[in-house]
């Protein structure tokens, strides 16, 4: 049984974190609540609790649940098993090779725990939300190494102003 580790993050928004995790693992894969139990790779309930959980079956076959718990400072702490922390540092190809040792090839099904992808999706969620709340047009361009973000204020013209401009 792997030991669980607590990893500090900078995530403060539950909504943005859930959106980021959903964009990686798919719709309906993320559970949110209070003191949700975490399960190990065999499905046994662990003593650790979390506010946001990605069940192990959506990560990979030999994984444990991934959890996030809000601390007293309002920042989420990632609760991850030692095994999954090691797996998270692997490249996708190495991860697929390692998992093939456990049975059939998982390279197309395996998501692993892409820490940098979670951070990227969290930031994109924050930017989308900011643009929507401020009524700005948002343009995202996915480059190989980064995203290019362009925000442009929407200009609204009243019907009266349009009539007087004619």
C-alpha positions in Angstrom: 0.0 0.0 0.0 1.5 3.3 -1.1 1.9 6.2 1.3 0.0 9.3 0.5 1.8 12.6 0.2 0.5 16.2 0.5 1.8 18.5 -2.2 1.3 22.2 -1.9 -0.3 23.9 -4.9 -1.4 27.5 -5.7 -4.9 26.5 -6.6 -7.5 28.6 -4.8 -10.7 28.2 -6.9 -12.7 25.0 -6.6 -14.6 25.8 -9.8 -11.4 26.4 -11.9 -9.7 23.3 -10.4 -12.7 21.1 -11.3 -12.8 22.5 -14.8 -9.1 21.9 -15.2 -9.4 18.3 -14.0 -12.5 17.7 -16.1 -10.7 19.0 -19.2 -8.0 16.4 -18.6 -9.9 13.4 -17.4 -13.3 14.0 -19.0 -16.9 15.0 -18.1 -18.3 13.2 -15.0 -14.9 12.0 -13.8 -14.4 14.5 -11.0 -16.2 14.2 -7.6 -16.6 17.3 -5.3 -17.8 17.5 -1.8 -16.5 17.5 1.8 -14.4 14.8 3.3 -14.6 12.4 0.4 -12.8 9.2 0.9 -9.7 8.2 -1.2 -9.2 4.7 -2.4 -6.0 2.8 -3.1 -5.3 0.8 -6.2 -7.2 -2.2 -4.9 -10.3 -0.1 -4.1 -9.8 -0.1 -0.3 -10.8 3.1 1.4 -7.9 5.0 2.9 -8.0 7.3 6.0 -7.1 10.4 3.9 -10.1 12.6 2.9 -10.4 15.2 0.2 -12.8 17.9 -1.2 -12.1 17.0 -4.8 -11.4 13.5 -6.0 -10.4 12.0 -9.4 -11.1 8.3 -9.0 -8.2 5.9 -9.8 -9.9 4.3 -12.8 -9.7 7.5 -14.7 -5.9 7.9 -14.1 -4.5 4.4 -14.9 -5.0 0.8 -13.8 -2.3 0.7 -11.1 -3.1 4.1 -9.7 -4.7 5.4 -6.4 -7.3 8.1 -6.2 -6.0 11.7 -6.6 -7.4 14.2 -4.1 -7.4 17.9 -3.4 -8.1 19.3 0.1 -8.6 23.0 0.9 -6.3 24.1 3.7 -6.9 26.8 6.3 -5.3 29.4 4.0 -7.9 28.7 1.3 -5.4 26.9 -1.0 -5.8 23.4 -2.2 -3.2 20.7 -1.3 -2.9 17.8 -3.7 -3.1 14.4 -2.0 -1.2 11.9 -4.1 0.3 8.5 -3.5 4.0 8.0 -3.6 3.5 5.7 -6.6 1.5 8.2 -8.5 4.0 11.0 -7.7 6.7 8.9 -9.4 4.4 8.2 -12.3 3.5 11.9 -12.7 7.2 12.7 -13.3 7.4 10.3 -16.2 7.1 11.2 -19.8 3.9 9.8 -21.5 6.0 7.3 -23.5 7.9 6.0 -20.4 4.6 5.9 -18.5 3.1 3.8 -21.2 6.1 1.5 -21.2 6.0 1.1 -17.4 2.3 0.4 -17.4 2.6 -2.3 -20.1 4.5 -4.3 -17.4 1.1 -4.6 -15.6 -0.8 -6.1 -18.5 -2.2 -5.1 -21.8 -1.0 -1.8 -23.5 -2.4 1.2 -21.8 -0.8 3.9 -23.9 -4.0 5.1 -25.5 -6.1 4.9 -22.3 -3.7 6.2 -19.7 -3.9 9.8 -18.6 -1.5 9.6 -15.6 -1.3 12.7 -13.5 0.1 15.5 -15.7 0.9 18.1 -13.1 1.9 20.8 -15.7 -1.3 20.1 -17.6 -3.4 20.6 -14.5 -1.7 23.9 -13.9 -2.2 24.9 -17.5 -5.8 24.0 -17.6 -6.4 25.7 -14.3 -4.9 29.0 -15.6 -6.9 28.7 -18.9 -10.1 28.2 -16.8 -9.3 31.3 -14.8 -8.6 33.4 -18.0 -11.9 32.2 -19.6 -13.9 33.1 -16.5 -12.2 36.5 -16.2 -13.0 37.3 -19.9 -16.6 36.1 -19.5 -17.2 38.1 -16.3 -15.7 41.3 -17.8 -17.4 40.8 -21.2 -14.2 40.6 -23.1 -13.6 38.6 -26.3 -11.0 35.9 -25.8 -8.8 34.4 -28.4 -6.5 31.5 -27.5 -3.9 30.1 -29.8 -2.3 26.8 -28.8 1.5 27.0 -29.5 3.7 24.0 -28.9 5.3 25.4 -25.8 2.7 27.9 -24.7 -0.7 29.5 -25.2 -1.1 32.9 -26.8 -3.9 34.8 -25.1 -5.6 37.9 -26.6 -8.3 39.8 -24.7 -10.3 42.5 -26.4 -12.9 44.6 -24.8 -16.4 44.2 -26.3 -17.8 47.5 -27.4 -21.5 47.7 -27.0 -23.4 50.5 -28.7 -26.9 51.3 -27.6 -29.8 51.4 -30.2 -30.1 55.2 -29.6 -26.4 55.8 -30.4 -26.7 53.6 -33.6 -29.7 55.7 -34.8 -27.9 59.0 -34.2 -24.8 57.8 -36.0 -26.9 57.2 -39.3 
